[in-house]
Structure formats: C-alpha cells, structure tokens
Amino acid sequence: MIAVTGEALIDLVAGHDGRLAARPGGGPFNTARAIGRLGLALTFLGRLSADRFGRLLQASLDADGVTLALPGLTALYAGGLGLVMEPIATSIDRVIGSDLPHGALLMIDPNVRPEVIGDGQAYLARLSRILRRADVVKISSEDLAYLAPNVPAPTAAAALLGQGPALVLMTDGPRPARALLRDGELTAEVPEVQVVDTVGAGDAFGGAFLAWWCGNGLTRAELGRPGPVREALQAAAEAASIACTRAGAEPPWLAEVRDRPGWRSAFGPAHQPPPR
C-alpha cells in the first residue's frame, strides 16, 4: 500500500464575483487524491478536524478511494508544508529516519513555500536528512530557485542526485519534464492543453508517477531503468496536463488517462486496479 503524508487544508478561492469558495487542498492531500483516482490502494497519514471543513476534506478522500488505515507499506510520499510546520515536520522526519520499512520506496516533493519558512537553516537541514533516505524527488524550477539561488535549475536538480536519491523528477511549467538518473537524463513533452488554472498540477504529476510505478509492480530497486522511468515520466506529464484543464485541484481519473500514450501499457493484468 502507498501512504501519503503531509498537510490537508482548505483553500479559500475568490471567484469572479468576489465570493470565497472553500476548496479542499494541500499538496500531499491533492497527491493522495490523484493516486486514489488512478485506482491504487493508499492511505492518507494526517489528522483531519471534526468541523465542517474537516468533514469536507474527509468526503473528498472518501470519494477518491483514499483511506485512513495503514496495512503493509510499500511506498511513502511526503512533502509540502508537512516538512515545515510543527509538529508534523518533526513527526515526518522521525518516521523517515527510523520507522520507514527498509524496502519501502520514499518519494519527496518539497513544494517549497518560502513565505511560511521561518527558520531557513532548520528547514534545509531537515530536508537534507530526508533526501539521504529518499529514492525519488519531484521538484519544480521554482523550488530549485529557493534551494539553490543563482544556480541554473537543471544543474541544481542534477546536484540533488549526490545527496541520496536515485531519481530526480523536474517540472518547469509547460516546458518538458525531466528525469535525472545517475547514468543520464530523460525528457517528456508536456501535452498542449487549454489551461484553466495550474492549481494541483504538480501534485497530479507526482501522484501519477508514483501510481504508474507502483501499479506496474516496480520498486525502488528499479529506479535506474530508463525504459520504465521514461514511460512513467510521460504518464505523469499527461496526468498533470489534464489537471490544468479544470479549475482547482482536480486530478484525472484512470478512465481519463487510460488511452493516453503513457498509460496504454500501464497496469498489467497482475496489477490492474479495480474499475471505478
């Protein structure tokens, strides 16, 4: 089972009429929904309030097939404000450092929000510790501008490989997505779409990559294989592009991507998700 940990929150989004709409959000929360919509079994490791907003968050998880129970763990996805805000940041740091099963794949998305980072040195130290255990890092050009100021984004992304991960996935808006392996680099074009907004697109990308990888029975030991990485990268770019065609964080369902080039070979009979 895949687990996703980090923040779940409510975004108050102003409409054209000036009214505020409450929408479920938070990078890891959006990522969990993306994986659930693609048919993978997963759990969200996070606390939800018992008020009206908490019930809205719970209803979104329920609708997308996300549970709050944890059987055997095969992969963990963590990031966002969960690596900054306390007490969750310390808890995630401890889980990764001492409680994560040895064979579990760890995927990290810093999803940096400089405006909420009060102690930059402490944040970077925590991220450095986590990266030493990470297998996959999903990172944007905006993230890299904070983590490595004045360094070209591709150079900064490649440098992350030296900190521990076997694979770095770099997104850069509509420009090609990159997968940096220790033995080379792969790219995938981002399909052109009519963009409504980009809210949750990066979360859809990361969630889709992990769903494709685990749904095909692949593990951390195979992250150096260019063939599967190339297919998963393309699948992730396709999922993110669909998310950009609608308002808010609304990742695609499996039925919406099944016929896309990156998904045609996904989920063989042994790993076929149940129909929704």
Stockholm file with secondary structure:
# STOCKHOLM 1.0

chainA/1-276         MIAVTGEALIDLVAGHDGRLAARPGGGPFNTARAIGRLGLALTFLGRLSADRFGRLLQASLDADGVTLALPGLTALYAGGLGLVMEPIATSIDRVIGSDLPHGALLMIDPNVRPEVIGDGQAYLARLSRILRRADVVKISSEDLAYLAPNVPAPTAAAALLGQGPALVLMTDGPRPARALLRDGELTAEVPEVQVVDTVGAGDAFGGAFLAWWCGNGLTRAELGRPGPVREALQAAAEAASIACTRAGAEPPWLAEVRDRPGWRSAFGPAHQPPPR
#=GR chainA/1-276 SS CEEEESCCEEEEEECTTSCEEEEEECHHHHHHHHHHHTTCCEEEESCCCSSHHHHHHHHHHHHTTCBSCCCSCSEEEEEGGGGTSTTHHHHHHHIIIIISCTTCEEEEECCCCGGGCSCHHHHHHHHHHHHHHCSEEEEEHHHHHHHSTTSCHHHHHHHHGGGSCSEEEEEETTEEEEEEETTEEEEECCCCCCCSCCTTHHHHHHHHHHHHHHHTTCCGGGTTCHHHHHHHHHHHHHHHHHHTTSSSSCCCCHHHHTTSGGGTTCSCGGGCCCCC
#=GC SS_cons         CEEEESCCEEEEEECTTSCEEEEEECHHHHHHHHHHHTTCCEEEESCCCSSHHHHHHHHHHHHTTCBSCCCSCSEEEEEGGGGTSTTHHHHHHHIIIIISCTTCEEEEECCCCGGGCSCHHHHHHHHHHHHHHCSEEEEEHHHHHHHSTTSCHHHHHHHHGGGSCSEEEEEETTEEEEEEETTEEEEECCCCCCCSCCTTHHHHHHHHHHHHHHHTTCCGGGTTCHHHHHHHHHHHHHHHHHHTTSSSSCCCCHHHHTTSGGGTTCSCGGGCCCCC
//
